[in-house]
Each structure stands twice: as structure tokens, then as C-alpha cells.
Amino acid sequence: LAKPVVDRLEEQLKGKARVIRLDVFTGVGRAAARRYGVMGTPTLLLVNQNGELVLGQAGIPRPGPIVEQVDALLASQ
């Protein structure tokens, strides 16, 4: 259900941010979920270049706030 939203978001962020999709049933996905406190799926996390969590959204992603945060991060660099 979230895939079409994330697909569009990935297109919107092309050249600005990288979208990485992780499966919480893999070792890497479980490690990331533990690190960032993911409690359910789907969850979208926005992480800065230092690996710090900037924004987390559980459920179907809302692209507006995500794009705004990416733009704010890029402007602050």
C-alpha cells in the first residue's frame, strides 16, 4: 500500500536524497529498526548525513513534510 507513495517520493527526491528500502525481516533491516526505534511497518525514516534521525513517520508516508525536511537539511549545509 505504501509502495506507490514511496515510488513517487523517490522520484521527487531524485538528486536531493537517496531512498533506501529495508525489509525488517532481514538482518540489516532488523538492525536499522532497533537503532531507530521502529515499532511497526511501514515506517519511513529521514536520516541526515551523520546517521541522526530527523523525521520518522509510521504508516503511509506523507510526502509533504518529508520533502520539506530534505529541503531544510540541504539548505543548512
N, CA, C and O atoms as a Tripos MOL2 file, in Angstrom:
@<TRIPOS>MOLECULE
protein
  308   307    77     0     0
PROTEIN
NO_CHARGES

@<TRIPOS>ATOM
      1 N           0.8130   -1.1970    0.0000 N.3       1 LEU1
      2 CA          0.0000    0.0000    0.0000 C.3       1 LEU1
      3 C           0.8610    1.2670    0.0000 C.2       1 LEU1
      4 O           0.5120    2.2600   -0.6380 O.2       1 LEU1
      5 N           1.9840    1.2250    0.7170 N.am      2 ALA2
      6 CA          2.8590    2.4000    0.7810 C.3       2 ALA2
      7 C           3.7730    2.4940   -0.4400 C.2       2 ALA2
      8 O           4.3110    3.5640   -0.7210 O.2       2 ALA2
      9 N           3.9550    1.4000   -1.1630 N.am      3 LYS3
     10 CA          4.9150    1.3780   -2.2640 C.3       3 LYS3
     11 C           4.6790    2.4690   -3.3050 C.2       3 LYS3
     12 O           5.6420    3.1400   -3.6760 O.2       3 LYS3
     13 N           3.4640    2.6890   -3.7970 N.am      4 PRO4
     14 CA          3.2790    3.7540   -4.7930 C.3       4 PRO4
     15 C           3.6350    5.1390   -4.2410 C.2       4 PRO4
     16 O           4.1600    5.9800   -4.9710 O.2       4 PRO4
     17 N           3.3550    5.3740   -2.9690 N.am      5 VAL5
     18 CA          3.6840    6.6660   -2.3650 C.3       5 VAL5
     19 C           5.1930    6.8310   -2.2850 C.2       5 VAL5
     20 O           5.7220    7.8960   -2.6000 O.2       5 VAL5
     21 N           5.8860    5.7770   -1.8640 N.am      6 VAL6
     22 CA          7.3440    5.8380   -1.7580 C.3       6 VAL6
     23 C           7.9770    5.9360   -3.1460 C.2       6 VAL6
     24 O           8.9800    6.6290   -3.3200 O.2       6 VAL6
     25 N           7.4020    5.2500   -4.1330 N.am      7 ASP7
     26 CA          7.9070    5.3650   -5.5120 C.3       7 ASP7
     27 C           7.8520    6.8160   -5.9880 C.2       7 ASP7
     28 O           8.8140    7.3200   -6.5670 O.2       7 ASP7
     29 N           6.7160    7.4900   -5.7400 N.am      8 ARG8
     30 CA          6.5830    8.9020   -6.1520 C.3       8 ARG8
     31 C           7.5360    9.7970   -5.3630 C.2       8 ARG8
     32 O           8.1330   10.7220   -5.9140 O.2       8 ARG8
     33 N           7.6680    9.5180   -4.0940 N.am      9 LEU9
     34 CA          8.5750   10.2900   -3.2550 C.3       9 LEU9
     35 C          10.0190   10.1320   -3.7260 C.2       9 LEU9
     36 O          10.7790   11.0990   -3.7630 O.2       9 LEU9
     37 N          10.3790    8.9280   -4.0780 N.am     10 GLU10
     38 CA         11.7260    8.6700   -4.5910 C.3      10 GLU10
     39 C          11.9900    9.4990   -5.8480 C.2      10 GLU10
     40 O          13.0790   10.0450   -6.0220 O.2      10 GLU10
     41 N          10.9960    9.5860   -6.7100 N.am     11 GLU11
     42 CA         11.1270   10.3840   -7.9360 C.3      11 GLU11
     43 C          11.2600   11.8730   -7.5890 C.2      11 GLU11
     44 O          12.0750   12.5790   -8.1840 O.2      11 GLU11
     45 N          10.4610   12.3470   -6.6330 N.am     12 GLN12
     46 CA         10.5140   13.7560   -6.2210 C.3      12 GLN12
     47 C          11.8770   14.1260   -5.6330 C.2      12 GLN12
     48 O          12.3470   15.2500   -5.8090 O.2      12 GLN12
     49 N          12.4990   13.1950   -4.9450 N.am     13 LEU13
     50 CA         13.7500   13.4720   -4.2440 C.3      13 LEU13
     51 C          14.9910   13.1590   -5.0730 C.2      13 LEU13
     52 O          16.1160   13.3210   -4.5980 O.2      13 LEU13
     53 N          14.7880   12.7150   -6.3010 N.am     14 LYS14
     54 CA         15.9180   12.3610   -7.1610 C.3      14 LYS14
     55 C          16.8990   13.5300   -7.2380 C.2      14 LYS14
     56 O          16.5110   14.6580   -7.5420 O.2      14 LYS14
     57 N          18.1550   13.2550   -6.9630 N.am     15 GLY15
     58 CA         19.1930   14.2760   -6.9880 C.3      15 GLY15
     59 C          19.3180   15.0440   -5.6840 C.2      15 GLY15
     60 O          20.2520   15.8290   -5.5150 O.2      15 GLY15
     61 N          18.3890   14.8280   -4.7580 N.am     16 LYS16
     62 CA         18.4210   15.5120   -3.4620 C.3      16 LYS16
     63 C          18.7430   14.5500   -2.3210 C.2      16 LYS16
     64 O          19.5610   14.8530   -1.4530 O.2      16 LYS16
     65 N          18.0970   13.4020   -2.3350 N.am     17 ALA17
     66 CA         18.2450   12.4300   -1.2530 C.3      17 ALA17
     67 C          18.1040   11.0220   -1.8170 C.2      17 ALA17
     68 O          17.4890   10.8110   -2.8620 O.2      17 ALA17
     69 N          18.6750   10.0850   -1.1160 N.am     18 ARG18
     70 CA         18.6120    8.6900   -1.5400 C.3      18 ARG18
     71 C          17.5370    7.9740   -0.7360 C.2      18 ARG18
     72 O          17.4920    8.0950    0.4880 O.2      18 ARG18
     73 N          16.6850    7.2410   -1.4070 N.am     19 VAL19
     74 CA         15.6500    6.4340   -0.7560 C.3      19 VAL19
     75 C          16.1820    5.0080   -0.6680 C.2      19 VAL19
     76 O          16.5190    4.3880   -1.6770 O.2      19 VAL19
     77 N          16.2480    4.5080    0.5490 N.am     20 ILE20
     78 CA         16.7140    3.1410    0.7860 C.3      20 ILE20
     79 C          15.5700    2.3780    1.4340 C.2      20 ILE20
     80 O          15.0450    2.7910    2.4680 O.2      20 ILE20
     81 N          15.1940    1.2870    0.8340 N.am     21 ARG21
     82 CA         14.0960    0.4690    1.3610 C.3      21 ARG21
     83 C          14.6930   -0.7370    2.0710 C.2      21 ARG21
     84 O          15.5010   -1.4730    1.5060 O.2      21 ARG21
     85 N          14.2820   -0.9230    3.3170 N.am     22 LEU22
     86 CA         14.7760   -2.0480    4.0990 C.3      22 LEU22
     87 C          13.6220   -2.9320    4.5230 C.2      22 LEU22
     88 O          12.5270   -2.4570    4.8250 O.2      22 LEU22
     89 N          13.8840   -4.2090    4.5390 N.am     23 ASP23
     90 CA         12.9200   -5.2050    4.9990 C.3      23 ASP23
     91 C          13.2850   -5.5710    6.4310 C.2      23 ASP23
     92 O          14.3970   -6.0370    6.6810 O.2      23 ASP23
     93 N          12.3820   -5.3710    7.3650 N.am     24 VAL24
     94 CA         12.6800   -5.6430    8.7770 C.3      24 VAL24
     95 C          12.8480   -7.1320    9.0660 C.2      24 VAL24
     96 O          13.1630   -7.5070   10.1950 O.2      24 VAL24
     97 N          12.6440   -7.9760    8.0730 N.am     25 PHE25
     98 CA         12.8400   -9.4060    8.2520 C.3      25 PHE25
     99 C          14.2290   -9.8510    7.8190 C.2      25 PHE25
    100 O          14.5200  -11.0470    7.7910 O.2      25 PHE25
    101 N          15.0980   -8.8850    7.4770 N.am     26 THR26
    102 CA         16.4950   -9.2010    7.1590 C.3      26 THR26
    103 C          17.3670   -8.6850    8.3000 C.2      26 THR26
    104 O          16.9180   -7.8760    9.1120 O.2      26 THR26
    105 N          18.5860   -9.1420    8.3600 N.am     27 GLY27
    106 CA         19.4930   -8.7040    9.4130 C.3      27 GLY27
    107 C          19.7180   -7.2050    9.3980 C.2      27 GLY27
    108 O          19.6650   -6.5580   10.4440 O.2      27 GLY27
    109 N          19.9640   -6.6540    8.2360 N.am     28 VAL28
    110 CA         20.2030   -5.2150    8.1110 C.3      28 VAL28
    111 C          18.9500   -4.4360    8.4950 C.2      28 VAL28
    112 O          19.0310   -3.4280    9.1970 O.2      28 VAL28
    113 N          17.8080   -4.8970    8.0390 N.am     29 GLY29
    114 CA         16.5500   -4.2280    8.3620 C.3      29 GLY29
    115 C          16.2450   -4.2650    9.8520 C.2      29 GLY29
    116 O          15.7940   -3.2700   10.4180 O.2      29 GLY29
    117 N          16.4890   -5.4090   10.4910 N.am     30 ARG30
    118 CA         16.2720   -5.5190   11.9430 C.3      30 ARG30
    119 C          17.2040   -4.5880   12.7070 C.2      30 ARG30
    120 O          16.7850   -3.9330   13.6620 O.2      30 ARG30
    121 N          18.4680   -4.5280   12.2880 N.am     31 ALA31
    122 CA         19.4350   -3.6610   12.9640 C.3      31 ALA31
    123 C          19.0160   -2.1970   12.8470 C.2      31 ALA31
    124 O          19.0880   -1.4510   13.8240 O.2      31 ALA31
    125 N          18.5830   -1.7890   11.6700 N.am     32 ALA32
    126 CA         18.1400   -0.4030   11.4740 C.3      32 ALA32
    127 C          16.8900   -0.1230   12.3040 C.2      32 ALA32
    128 O          16.7760    0.9450   12.9060 O.2      32 ALA32
    129 N          15.9580   -1.0650   12.3440 N.am     33 ALA33
    130 CA         14.7390   -0.8890   13.1240 C.3      33 ALA33
    131 C          15.0630   -0.7230   14.6100 C.2      33 ALA33
    132 O          14.4770    0.1220   15.2860 O.2      33 ALA33
    133 N          15.9890   -1.5230   15.1090 N.am     34 ARG34
    134 CA         16.4020   -1.3840   16.5180 C.3      34 ARG34
    135 C          17.0660   -0.0340   16.7610 C.2      34 ARG34
    136 O          16.7520    0.6570   17.7300 O.2      34 ARG34
    137 N          17.9770    0.3310   15.8790 N.am     35 ARG35
    138 CA         18.7240    1.5870   16.0610 C.3      35 ARG35
    139 C          17.7920    2.8000   16.1230 C.2      35 ARG35
    140 O          17.9840    3.6960   16.9450 O.2      35 ARG35
    141 N          16.7890    2.8220   15.2550 N.am     36 TYR36
    142 CA         15.9250    3.9970   15.1550 C.3      36 TYR36
    143 C          14.5700    3.8270   15.8430 C.2      36 TYR36
    144 O          13.7030    4.6920   15.7240 O.2      36 TYR36
    145 N          14.3850    2.7180   16.5620 N.am     37 GLY37
    146 CA         13.1740    2.5360   17.3530 C.3      37 GLY37
    147 C          11.9060    2.2880   16.5520 C.2      37 GLY37
    148 O          10.8210    2.6960   16.9680 O.2      37 GLY37
    149 N          12.0280    1.6300   15.4180 N.am     38 VAL38
    150 CA         10.8600    1.3280   14.5900 C.3      38 VAL38
    151 C          10.0030    0.2940   15.3120 C.2      38 VAL38
    152 O          10.4930   -0.7550   15.7290 O.2      38 VAL38
    153 N           8.7160    0.6070   15.4520 N.am     39 MET39
    154 CA          7.8030   -0.2630   16.1780 C.3      39 MET39
    155 C           6.8250   -1.0040   15.2560 C.2      39 MET39
    156 O           6.2090   -1.9850   15.6740 O.2      39 MET39
    157 N           6.6790   -0.5500   14.0240 N.am     40 GLY40
    158 CA          5.7450   -1.1900   13.1020 C.3      40 GLY40
    159 C           6.0830   -0.8230   11.6720 C.2      40 GLY40
    160 O           6.9300    0.0310   11.4110 O.2      40 GLY40
    161 N           5.4070   -1.4840   10.7600 N.am     41 THR41
    162 CA          5.6380   -1.1970    9.3440 C.3      41 THR41
    163 C           4.3120   -0.8480    8.6860 C.2      41 THR41
    164 O           3.2680   -1.3470    9.1060 O.2      41 THR41
    165 N           4.3350   -0.0050    7.6680 N.am     42 PRO42
    166 CA          5.5080    0.6750    7.1470 C.3      42 PRO42
    167 C           5.9140    1.8530    8.0440 C.2      42 PRO42
    168 O           5.0760    2.4690    8.7030 O.2      42 PRO42
    169 N           7.1910    2.1410    8.0510 N.am     43 THR43
    170 CA          7.7340    3.3140    8.7250 C.3      43 THR43
    171 C           8.7430    3.9470    7.7950 C.2      43 THR43
    172 O           9.5810    3.2580    7.2140 O.2      43 THR43
    173 N           8.6650    5.2630    7.6520 N.am     44 LEU44
    174 CA          9.6250    5.9950    6.8420 C.3      44 LEU44
    175 C          10.4830    6.8290    7.7890 C.2      44 LEU44
    176 O           9.9660    7.5340    8.6560 O.2      44 LEU44
    177 N          11.7890    6.7390    7.6130 N.am     45 LEU45
    178 CA         12.7300    7.4900    8.4350 C.3      45 LEU45
    179 C          13.5450    8.4140    7.5470 C.2      45 LEU45
    180 O          13.9900    8.0150    6.4710 O.2      45 LEU45
    181 N          13.7400    9.6330    7.9900 N.am     46 LEU46
    182 CA         14.6340   10.5650    7.3170 C.3      46 LEU46
    183 C          15.8410   10.7220    8.2300 C.2      46 LEU46
    184 O          15.7220   11.1740    9.3690 O.2      46 LEU46
    185 N          16.9980   10.3430    7.7140 N.am     47 VAL47
    186 CA         18.2310   10.3440    8.4820 C.3      47 VAL47
    187 C          19.1990   11.3050    7.8070 C.2      47 VAL47
    188 O          19.3370   11.2900    6.5840 O.2      47 VAL47
    189 N          19.8740   12.1460    8.5980 N.am     48 ASN48
    190 CA         20.8240   13.0910    8.0000 C.3      48 ASN48
    191 C          22.1440   12.3940    7.6710 C.2      48 ASN48
    192 O          22.2930   11.1900    7.8800 O.2      48 ASN48
    193 N          23.0880   13.1640    7.1570 N.am     49 GLN49
    194 CA         24.3630   12.6010    6.7100 C.3      49 GLN49
    195 C          25.1850   12.0260    7.8580 C.2      49 GLN49
    196 O          26.1330   11.2770    7.6200 O.2      49 GLN49
    197 N          24.8380   12.3640    9.1050 N.am     50 ASN50
    198 CA         25.5420   11.8340   10.2710 C.3      50 ASN50
    199 C          24.8440   10.6110   10.8650 C.2      50 ASN50
    200 O          25.2670   10.0970   11.9010 O.2      50 ASN50
    201 N          23.7910   10.1490   10.2200 N.am     51 GLY51
    202 CA         23.0550    8.9930   10.7080 C.3      51 GLY51
    203 C          22.0730    9.3180   11.8080 C.2      51 GLY51
    204 O          21.5610    8.4130   12.4660 O.2      51 GLY51
    205 N          21.7960   10.6130   12.0220 N.am     52 GLU52
    206 CA         20.8650   11.0360   13.0620 C.3      52 GLU52
    207 C          19.4480   11.1110   12.4990 C.2      52 GLU52
    208 O          19.2290   11.6100   11.3950 O.2      52 GLU52
    209 N          18.5050   10.6150   13.2670 N.am     53 LEU53
    210 CA         17.1080   10.6380   12.8500 C.3      53 LEU53
    211 C          16.5850   12.0680   12.8480 C.2      53 LEU53
    212 O          16.6790   12.7690   13.8550 O.2      53 LEU53
    213 N          16.0360   12.4990   11.7240 N.am     54 VAL54
    214 CA         15.4970   13.8490   11.5740 C.3      54 VAL54
    215 C          13.9750   13.8160   11.5990 C.2      54 VAL54
    216 O          13.3370   14.7120   12.1530 O.2      54 VAL54
    217 N          13.3960   12.7850   10.9990 N.am     55 LEU55
    218 CA         11.9470   12.6770   10.9060 C.3      55 LEU55
    219 C          11.5690   11.2130   10.8150 C.2      55 LEU55
    220 O          12.2150   10.4490   10.0980 O.2      55 LEU55
    221 N          10.5390   10.8160   11.5260 N.am     56 GLY56
    222 CA         10.0210    9.4660   11.4380 C.3      56 GLY56
    223 C           8.5210    9.5070   11.2310 C.2      56 GLY56
    224 O           7.8180   10.2710   11.8920 O.2      56 GLY56
    225 N           8.0310    8.6890   10.3160 N.am     57 GLN57
    226 CA          6.5910    8.6120   10.0530 C.3      57 GLN57
    227 C           6.1720    7.1440   10.0260 C.2      57 GLN57
    228 O           6.6560    6.3680    9.2020 O.2      57 GLN57
    229 N           5.2850    6.7760   10.9200 N.am     58 ALA58
    230 CA          4.7150    5.4350   10.8950 C.3      58 ALA58
    231 C           3.4540    5.4700   10.0460 C.2      58 ALA58
    232 O           2.7440    6.4750   10.0160 O.2      58 ALA58
    233 N           3.1800    4.3770    9.3600 N.am     59 GLY59
    234 CA          2.0070    4.3150    8.4860 C.3      59 GLY59
    235 C           2.3580    4.7700    7.0820 C.2      59 GLY59
    236 O           3.5310    4.8440    6.7150 O.2      59 GLY59
    237 N           1.3380    5.0720    6.3060 N.am     60 ILE60
    238 CA          1.5540    5.5140    4.9260 C.3      60 ILE60
    239 C           2.2860    6.8560    4.9660 C.2      60 ILE60
    240 O           1.8300    7.7840    5.6350 O.2      60 ILE60
    241 N           3.4160    6.9720    4.2580 N.am     61 PRO61
    242 CA          4.2010    8.2140    4.3030 C.3      61 PRO61
    243 C           3.4220    9.4200    3.7760 C.2      61 PRO61
    244 O           2.6180    9.3080    2.8510 O.2      61 PRO61
    245 N           3.6840   10.5660    4.3890 N.am     62 ARG62
    246 CA          3.1360   11.8530    3.9450 C.3      62 ARG62
    247 C           4.2760   12.6190    3.2800 C.2      62 ARG62
    248 O           5.1380   13.1550    3.9780 O.2      62 ARG62
    249 N           4.3020   12.6820    1.9560 N.am     63 PRO63
    250 CA          5.4360   13.2600    1.2340 C.3      63 PRO63
    251 C           5.7340   14.7220    1.5620 C.2      63 PRO63
    252 O           6.9050   15.1030    1.5860 O.2      63 PRO63
    253 N           4.7320   15.5490    1.8130 N.am     64 GLY64
    254 CA          4.9640   16.9780    2.0510 C.3      64 GLY64
    255 C           5.9930   17.2520    3.1290 C.2      64 GLY64
    256 O           6.9890   17.9220    2.8570 O.2      64 GLY64
    257 N           5.7890   16.7570    4.3520 N.am     65 PRO65
    258 CA          6.7640   17.0070    5.4160 C.3      65 PRO65
    259 C           8.1460   16.4250    5.1200 C.2      65 PRO65
    260 O           9.1620   16.9840    5.5320 O.2      65 PRO65
    261 N           8.1770   15.3160    4.4160 N.am     66 ILE66
    262 CA          9.4560   14.6900    4.0940 C.3      66 ILE66
    263 C          10.2490   15.5820    3.1380 C.2      66 ILE66
    264 O          11.4270   15.8520    3.3700 O.2      66 ILE66
    265 N           9.6100   16.0310    2.0790 N.am     67 VAL67
    266 CA         10.2840   16.9030    1.1080 C.3      67 VAL67
    267 C          10.7250   18.2020    1.7810 C.2      67 VAL67
    268 O          11.8210   18.6950    1.5160 O.2      67 VAL67
    269 N           9.8800   18.7580    2.6470 N.am     68 GLU68
    270 CA         10.2390   19.9890    3.3670 C.3      68 GLU68
    271 C          11.4760   19.7780    4.2310 C.2      68 GLU68
    272 O          12.3590   20.6350    4.2610 O.2      68 GLU68
    273 N          11.5530   18.6610    4.9280 N.am     69 GLN69
    274 CA         12.7060   18.3910    5.7740 C.3      69 GLN69
    275 C          13.9700   18.1660    4.9550 C.2      69 GLN69
    276 O          15.0460   18.6220    5.3430 O.2      69 GLN69
    277 N          13.8570   17.4710    3.8330 N.am     70 VAL70
    278 CA         15.0200   17.2750    2.9620 C.3      70 VAL70
    279 C          15.5110   18.6320    2.4700 C.2      70 VAL70
    280 O          16.7110   18.9040    2.5060 O.2      70 VAL70
    281 N          14.6070   19.4790    2.0150 N.am     71 ASP71
    282 CA         14.9940   20.8160    1.5350 C.3      71 ASP71
    283 C          15.6510   21.6230    2.6600 C.2      71 ASP71
    284 O          16.6270   22.3320    2.4160 O.2      71 ASP71
    285 N          15.1280   21.5260    3.8920 N.am     72 ALA72
    286 CA         15.7060   22.2510    5.0290 C.3      72 ALA72
    287 C          17.1090   21.7280    5.3410 C.2      72 ALA72
    288 O          18.0140   22.5100    5.6310 O.2      72 ALA72
    289 N          17.2890   20.4120    5.2820 N.am     73 LEU73
    290 CA         18.6130   19.8470    5.5210 C.3      73 LEU73
    291 C          19.6120   20.3240    4.4800 C.2      73 LEU73
    292 O          20.7410   20.6900    4.8080 O.2      73 LEU73
    293 N          19.1870   20.3170    3.2280 N.am     74 LEU74
    294 CA         20.0820   20.7500    2.1540 C.3      74 LEU74
    295 C          20.4190   22.2410    2.2800 C.2      74 LEU74
    296 O          21.5490   22.6420    2.0010 O.2      74 LEU74
    297 N          19.4650   23.0490    2.6900 N.am     75 ALA75
    298 CA         19.6910   24.4880    2.8480 C.3      75 ALA75
    299 C          20.6390   24.7890    4.0060 C.2      75 ALA75
    300 O          21.3300   25.8070    3.9880 O.2      75 ALA75
    301 N          20.6790   23.9170    5.0100 N.am     76 SER76
    302 CA         21.5260   24.1650    6.1810 C.3      76 SER76
    303 C          22.9610   23.6830    5.9890 C.2      76 SER76
    304 O          23.8010   23.8940    6.8640 O.2      76 SER76
    305 N          23.2490   23.0530    4.8840 N.am     77 GLN77
    306 CA         24.6140   22.5490    4.6460 C.3      77 GLN77
    307 C          25.5220   23.6310    4.1430 C.2      77 GLN77
    308 O          26.7010   23.3810    3.8920 O.2      77 GLN77
@<TRIPOS>BOND
     1     1     2 1
     2     2     3 1
     3     3     4 2
     4     3     5 am
     5     5     6 1
     6     6     7 1
     7     7     8 2
     8     7     9 am
     9     9    10 1
    10    10    11 1
    11    11    12 2
    12    11    13 am
    13    13    14 1
    14    14    15 1
    15    15    16 2
    16    15    17 am
    17    17    18 1
    18    18    19 1
    19    19    20 2
    20    19    21 am
    21    21    22 1
    22    22    23 1
    23    23    24 2
    24    23    25 am
    25    25    26 1
    26    26    27 1
    27    27    28 2
    28    27    29 am
    29    29    30 1
    30    30    31 1
    31    31    32 2
    32    31    33 am
    33    33    34 1
    34    34    35 1
    35    35    36 2
    36    35    37 am
    37    37    38 1
    38    38    39 1
    39    39    40 2
    40    39    41 am
    41    41    42 1
    42    42    43 1
    43    43    44 2
    44    43    45 am
    45    45    46 1
    46    46    47 1
    47    47    48 2
    48    47    49 am
    49    49    50 1
    50    50    51 1
    51    51    52 2
    52    51    53 am
    53    53    54 1
    54    54    55 1
    55    55    56 2
    56    55    57 am
    57    57    58 1
    58    58    59 1
    59    59    60 2
    60    59    61 am
    61    61    62 1
    62    62    63 1
    63    63    64 2
    64    63    65 am
    65    65    66 1
    66    66    67 1
    67    67    68 2
    68    67    69 am
    69    69    70 1
    70    70    71 1
    71    71    72 2
    72    71    73 am
    73    73    74 1
    74    74    75 1
    75    75    76 2
    76    75    77 am
    77    77    78 1
    78    78    79 1
    79    79    80 2
    80    79    81 am
    81    81    82 1
    82    82    83 1
    83    83    84 2
    84    83    85 am
    85    85    86 1
    86    86    87 1
    87    87    88 2
    88    87    89 am
    89    89    90 1
    90    90    91 1
    91    91    92 2
    92    91    93 am
    93    93    94 1
    94    94    95 1
    95    95    96 2
    96    95    97 am
    97    97    98 1
    98    98    99 1
    99    99   100 2
   100    99   101 am
   101   101   102 1
   102   102   103 1
   103   103   104 2
   104   103   105 am
   105   105   106 1
   106   106   107 1
   107   107   108 2
   108   107   109 am
   109   109   110 1
   110   110   111 1
   111   111   112 2
   112   111   113 am
   113   113   114 1
   114   114   115 1
   115   115   116 2
   116   115   117 am
   117   117   118 1
   118   118   119 1
   119   119   120 2
   120   119   121 am
   121   121   122 1
   122   122   123 1
   123   123   124 2
   124   123   125 am
   125   125   126 1
   126   126   127 1
   127   127   128 2
   128   127   129 am
   129   129   130 1
   130   130   131 1
   131   131   132 2
   132   131   133 am
   133   133   134 1
   134   134   135 1
   135   135   136 2
   136   135   137 am
   137   137   138 1
   138   138   139 1
   139   139   140 2
   140   139   141 am
   141   141   142 1
   142   142   143 1
   143   143   144 2
   144   143   145 am
   145   145   146 1
   146   146   147 1
   147   147   148 2
   148   147   149 am
   149   149   150 1
   150   150   151 1
   151   151   152 2
   152   151   153 am
   153   153   154 1
   154   154   155 1
   155   155   156 2
   156   155   157 am
   157   157   158 1
   158   158   159 1
   159   159   160 2
   160   159   161 am
   161   161   162 1
   162   162   163 1
   163   163   164 2
   164   163   165 am
   165   165   166 1
   166   166   167 1
   167   167   168 2
   168   167   169 am
   169   169   170 1
   170   170   171 1
   171   171   172 2
   172   171   173 am
   173   173   174 1
   174   174   175 1
   175   175   176 2
   176   175   177 am
   177   177   178 1
   178   178   179 1
   179   179   180 2
   180   179   181 am
   181   181   182 1
   182   182   183 1
   183   183   184 2
   184   183   185 am
   185   185   186 1
   186   186   187 1
   187   187   188 2
   188   187   189 am
   189   189   190 1
   190   190   191 1
   191   191   192 2
   192   191   193 am
   193   193   194 1
   194   194   195 1
   195   195   196 2
   196   195   197 am
   197   197   198 1
   198   198   199 1
   199   199   200 2
   200   199   201 am
   201   201   202 1
   202   202   203 1
   203   203   204 2
   204   203   205 am
   205   205   206 1
   206   206   207 1
   207   207   208 2
   208   207   209 am
   209   209   210 1
   210   210   211 1
   211   211   212 2
   212   211   213 am
   213   213   214 1
   214   214   215 1
   215   215   216 2
   216   215   217 am
   217   217   218 1
   218   218   219 1
   219   219   220 2
   220   219   221 am
   221   221   222 1
   222   222   223 1
   223   223   224 2
   224   223   225 am
   225   225   226 1
   226   226   227 1
   227   227   228 2
   228   227   229 am
   229   229   230 1
   230   230   231 1
   231   231   232 2
   232   231   233 am
   233   233   234 1
   234   234   235 1
   235   235   236 2
   236   235   237 am
   237   237   238 1
   238   238   239 1
   239   239   240 2
   240   239   241 am
   241   241   242 1
   242   242   243 1
   243   243   244 2
   244   243   245 am
   245   245   246 1
   246   246   247 1
   247   247   248 2
   248   247   249 am
   249   249   250 1
   250   250   251 1
   251   251   252 2
   252   251   253 am
   253   253   254 1
   254   254   255 1
   255   255   256 2
   256   255   257 am
   257   257   258 1
   258   258   259 1
   259   259   260 2
   260   259   261 am
   261   261   262 1
   262   262   263 1
   263   263   264 2
   264   263   265 am
   265   265   266 1
   266   266   267 1
   267   267   268 2
   268   267   269 am
   269   269   270 1
   270   270   271 1
   271   271   272 2
   272   271   273 am
   273   273   274 1
   274   274   275 1
   275   275   276 2
   276   275   277 am
   277   277   278 1
   278   278   279 1
   279   279   280 2
   280   279   281 am
   281   281   282 1
   282   282   283 1
   283   283   284 2
   284   283   285 am
   285   285   286 1
   286   286   287 1
   287   287   288 2
   288   287   289 am
   289   289   290 1
   290   290   291 1
   291   291   292 2
   292   291   293 am
   293   293   294 1
   294   294   295 1
   295   295   296 2
   296   295   297 am
   297   297   298 1
   298   298   299 1
   299   299   300 2
   300   299   301 am
   301   301   302 1
   302   302   303 1
   303   303   304 2
   304   303   305 am
   305   305   306 1
   306   306   307 1
   307   307   308 2
@<TRIPOS>SUBSTRUCTURE
     1 LEU1         2 RESIDUE 1 A LEU
     2 ALA2         6 RESIDUE 1 A ALA
     3 LYS3        10 RESIDUE 1 A LYS
     4 PRO4        14 RESIDUE 1 A PRO
     5 VAL5        18 RESIDUE 1 A VAL
     6 VAL6        22 RESIDUE 1 A VAL
     7 ASP7        26 RESIDUE 1 A ASP
     8 ARG8        30 RESIDUE 1 A ARG
     9 LEU9        34 RESIDUE 1 A LEU
    10 GLU10       38 RESIDUE 1 A GLU
    11 GLU11       42 RESIDUE 1 A GLU
    12 GLN12       46 RESIDUE 1 A GLN
    13 LEU13       50 RESIDUE 1 A LEU
    14 LYS14       54 RESIDUE 1 A LYS
    15 GLY15       58 RESIDUE 1 A GLY
    16 LYS16       62 RESIDUE 1 A LYS
    17 ALA17       66 RESIDUE 1 A ALA
    18 ARG18       70 RESIDUE 1 A ARG
    19 VAL19       74 RESIDUE 1 A VAL
    20 ILE20       78 RESIDUE 1 A ILE
    21 ARG21       82 RESIDUE 1 A ARG
    22 LEU22       86 RESIDUE 1 A LEU
    23 ASP23       90 RESIDUE 1 A ASP
    24 VAL24       94 RESIDUE 1 A VAL
    25 PHE25       98 RESIDUE 1 A PHE
    26 THR26      102 RESIDUE 1 A THR
    27 GLY27      106 RESIDUE 1 A GLY
    28 VAL28      110 RESIDUE 1 A VAL
    29 GLY29      114 RESIDUE 1 A GLY
    30 ARG30      118 RESIDUE 1 A ARG
    31 ALA31      122 RESIDUE 1 A ALA
    32 ALA32      126 RESIDUE 1 A ALA
    33 ALA33      130 RESIDUE 1 A ALA
    34 ARG34      134 RESIDUE 1 A ARG
    35 ARG35      138 RESIDUE 1 A ARG
    36 TYR36      142 RESIDUE 1 A TYR
    37 GLY37      146 RESIDUE 1 A GLY
    38 VAL38      150 RESIDUE 1 A VAL
    39 MET39      154 RESIDUE 1 A MET
    40 GLY40      158 RESIDUE 1 A GLY
    41 THR41      162 RESIDUE 1 A THR
    42 PRO42      166 RESIDUE 1 A PRO
    43 THR43      170 RESIDUE 1 A THR
    44 LEU44      174 RESIDUE 1 A LEU
    45 LEU45      178 RESIDUE 1 A LEU
    46 LEU46      182 RESIDUE 1 A LEU
    47 VAL47      186 RESIDUE 1 A VAL
    48 ASN48      190 RESIDUE 1 A ASN
    49 GLN49      194 RESIDUE 1 A GLN
    50 ASN50      198 RESIDUE 1 A ASN
    51 GLY51      202 RESIDUE 1 A GLY
    52 GLU52      206 RESIDUE 1 A GLU
    53 LEU53      210 RESIDUE 1 A LEU
    54 VAL54      214 RESIDUE 1 A VAL
    55 LEU55      218 RESIDUE 1 A LEU
    56 GLY56      222 RESIDUE 1 A GLY
    57 GLN57      226 RESIDUE 1 A GLN
    58 ALA58      230 RESIDUE 1 A ALA
    59 GLY59      234 RESIDUE 1 A GLY
    60 ILE60      238 RESIDUE 1 A ILE
    61 PRO61      242 RESIDUE 1 A PRO
    62 ARG62      246 RESIDUE 1 A ARG
    63 PRO63      250 RESIDUE 1 A PRO
    64 GLY64      254 RESIDUE 1 A GLY
    65 PRO65      258 RESIDUE 1 A PRO
    66 ILE66      262 RESIDUE 1 A ILE
    67 VAL67      266 RESIDUE 1 A VAL
    68 GLU68      270 RESIDUE 1 A GLU
    69 GLN69      274 RESIDUE 1 A GLN
    70 VAL70      278 RESIDUE 1 A VAL
    71 ASP71      282 RESIDUE 1 A ASP
    72 ALA72      286 RESIDUE 1 A ALA
    73 LEU73      290 RESIDUE 1 A LEU
    74 LEU74      294 RESIDUE 1 A LEU
    75 ALA75      298 RESIDUE 1 A ALA
    76 SER76      302 RESIDUE 1 A SER
    77 GLN77      306 RESIDUE 1 A GLN
